[in-house]
Amino acid sequence: MAGTALAAGIMTVAATLSLGLAAVGGAAVTAQRTAGAADAAALAAADAASGAVITDEDPCVLAARVAIASGATVAACTVRGLTATVEVHSAYAGLVAVSRARAGQPEG
């Protein structure tokens, strides 16, 4: 009987750890996807601002479209000259992942 209780306790701990690790892994994947969405959105906005991509859309509107295609939403977008800075948000399990990216000419 004591062995059965011990085995049940070990299985409970193993299951709890597995669920916790799965949640942490999902959050890490979401953070990486959000970073990728921010990078892609900033590059799209900078390309539109520089004329590398011919479009009638505002660079920030283009950045928002790219972010949405990546499963994120643009929270902030600024374009100064040929440089774009974008902040995107993405949700996972009630939490929000935030990532910022900048694309364009180097500072200095």
ABEGO torsion letter per residue (X at the ends): XAAAAAAAAAAAAAAAAAAAAAAAAAAAAAAAAAAAAAAAAAAAAAAAAAGABBBABBAAAAAAAAAAAAGBBBABBBBBEABBBBBBBBBBGGBBBBBBBBBEBBBX
